[in-house]
Amino acid sequence: MPILHFGRATDPPIHEAVHINTDAILFVEKCHNMQVGKTAIHVMGLDAEPIRVTESLTEVLVHLPGFVQARRHYLAAEPANGADAVHIAAQNVSYVLPNVPQAPLFWTVHFTDASELCIAEPLPARL
């Protein structure tokens, strides 16, 4: 059970560390410009509320080898700057289902804690 240490992103900024069990991470993604922090780390049991950290997505991914990259699918209109990349912990995926007859096709990733994430076609080979 490796533990990672990152700077917790808060507003106003304070110097506080957050310690995350890597086995509990579901997926990570870059924070949007209007959100606090640089990277959002989604972990088991926190539902839709991620842990936001001060480190960049690139810095976080250095500590998480083997995560699978996919494009996020939005049930509403896609943001103007396009779909964001998400990096998924395949070991925490329970199953993946296509959402048909939707066009274009997208996939729903179901995690072991019953949370879900929609990703765009194509489905990464390692999922």
Summary of the structure (lengths in Angstrom):
residues: 127
radius of gyration: 14.7
end to end distance: 22.3
largest distance: 48.2
contacts: 342
relative contact order: 0.19
helix: 9%
strand: 41%
